[in-house]
Amino acid sequence: MEYRKFGSKYVIRLDKGEEVLESLKKICQENKIRLGTVSGIGAVNQVKIGLFETATKEYHSVELNKDMEITCLTGNISEMNGEVYLHLHVTLSDHTHNAFGGHLNLAVISATGEIIVDAIEGNVDREFSQEIGLNLIKF
């Protein structure tokens, strides 16, 4: 992993074998990024994505172990209990151009990942909502 800062933006290159969430969390911790947005593209061969079912308040996840392109990685950075909180969604495409998407739980880079973090000055916390069943932004 390598990255450079340009103003409020961090341009990040992830390398083969690196896990996206772990890498982004490390960068946020090292640079004291407490709030921001994330966008990116790349190639992965192991992912875990989920979908939240509102009726049952449960996540349903699936693991995909094949070569795929990240056609869109998007999300935000906030905090929960003083720790970095990444809320990321991803759209992936396989060799037949079928798309898969959802909440990103894990992604291992197979070739490279190109990610931009735009740090926002300030911080926003999260709090678990019993009613909804998710960790919601708390102002």
GURO-73030 format. One record per residue (C-alpha): x, y, z. Coordinates in steps of 0.1 Angstrom, whole numbers, plus 2048, in hexadecimal, padded with zeros to 3 digits. Layout:
<rec <X Y Z>> ...
! end
This chain:
<rec <800 800 800>> <rec <80C 823 7F8>> <rec <7FA 844 7FA>> <rec <7FF 869 7F7>> <rec <7EC 886 804>> <rec <7E1 8A3 7EE>> <rec <7CE 8BE 802>> <rec <7B2 8AB 813>> <rec <7B4 88D 7FB>> <rec <7C8 86D 7FF>> <rec <7D0 85A 7DF>> <rec <7D6 836 7E9>> <rec <7E4 818 7D6>> <rec <7DD 7F6 7E5>> <rec <7F1 7D8 7DA>> <rec <7EA 7B4 7D4>> <rec <7E0 7A1 7F3>> <rec <7D7 7C0 807>> <rec <7B4 7C2 817>> <rec <7A1 7E2 80F>> <rec <790 7E9 831>> <rec <7AF 7E1 845>> <rec <7C4 7F7 82F>> <rec <7AC 815 830>> <rec <7A8 812 855>> <rec <7CE 813 85A>> <rec <7D1 832 844>> <rec <7B5 843 858>> <rec <7C5 83B 879>> <rec <7E8 846 86D>> <rec <7DB 867 860>> <rec <7C0 86D 87A>> <rec <7A4 86E 860>> <rec <784 86E 873>> <rec <76C 878 858>> <rec <76D 875 832>> <rec <762 864 812>> <rec <770 847 7FF>> <rec <76F 83E 7DA>> <rec <783 825 7C6>> <rec <788 80A 7AC>> <rec <79E 7EC 7A9>> <rec <7A0 7C6 7A6>> <rec <798 7AC 7C1>> <rec <796 786 7C3>> <rec <786 782 7E6>> <rec <769 797 7F3>> <rec <74D 795 80C>> <rec <72F 7AB 806>> <rec <70F 7AF 819>> <rec <6EB 7BB 817>> <rec <6D8 7C7 835>> <rec <6B5 7B9 837>> <rec <6A0 7D3 848>> <rec <683 7BC 852>> <rec <69A 7A5 866>> <rec <6B5 7BE 86E>> <rec <6CF 7A5 862>> <rec <6EC 7A6 84A>> <rec <6EE 78C 82F>> <rec <711 788 822>> <rec <720 775 805>> <rec <745 76D 7FE>> <rec <751 76F 7DA>> <rec <773 75F 7D2>> <rec <77A 767 7AE>> <rec <78B 782 799>> <rec <775 7A2 799>> <rec <779 7C6 791>> <rec <76E 7E0 7AA>> <rec <759 7F6 793>> <rec <74F 80D 7B0>> <rec <75A 80F 7D4>> <rec <749 82B 7E7>> <rec <742 834 80B>> <rec <74B 849 829>> <rec <761 84A 848>> <rec <754 853 86A>> <rec <75A 847 88E>> <rec <749 830 8A6>> <rec <755 82D 8CA>> <rec <774 841 8C2>> <rec <77E 829 8A6>> <rec <780 82D 880>> <rec <75F 822 871>> <rec <75E 81A 84B>> <rec <73D 817 83A>> <rec <744 80B 816>> <rec <730 7FE 7FA>> <rec <73E 7ED 7DB>> <rec <733 7E2 7B8>> <rec <747 7C6 7A8>> <rec <748 7B7 786>> <rec <753 794 77C>> <rec <761 787 75B>> <rec <73E 784 74C>> <rec <737 7A8 757>> <rec <71D 79E 771>> <rec <71B 7B7 78D>> <rec <71B 7B0 7B2>> <rec <717 7CA 7CD>> <rec <710 7D2 7F1>> <rec <71F 7DC 812>> <rec <744 7D5 811>> <rec <750 7BE 82D>> <rec <771 7B2 81E>> <rec <785 7B6 7FE>> <rec <7A7 7A8 7F5>> <rec <7B9 7B9 7D9>> <rec <7C4 7A2 7BD>> <rec <7D7 7BB 7A7>> <rec <7D3 7DF 7B3>> <rec <7BB 7F6 7C5>> <rec <7B9 81C 7BE>> <rec <7A6 82E 7D9>> <rec <7A0 852 7E1>> <rec <798 85D 805>> <rec <78C 881 808>> <rec <791 88B 82D>> <rec <778 8A3 83C>> <rec <781 8B8 859>> <rec <76D 8AF 878>> <rec <75E 88F 884>> <rec <73C 87D 884>> <rec <734 861 89B>> <rec <71E 842 898>> <rec <705 832 8AF>> <rec <6F2 811 8AD>> <rec <6CD 816 8A6>> <rec <6B7 7FB 8B6>> <rec <69A 805 8A0>> <rec <6AD 802 87F>> <rec <6C8 7E9 889>> <rec <6E5 7FC 87B>> <rec <701 813 886>> <rec <6F3 835 87C>> <rec <705 857 879>> <rec <701 86B 898>> <rec <706 890 898>> 
! end
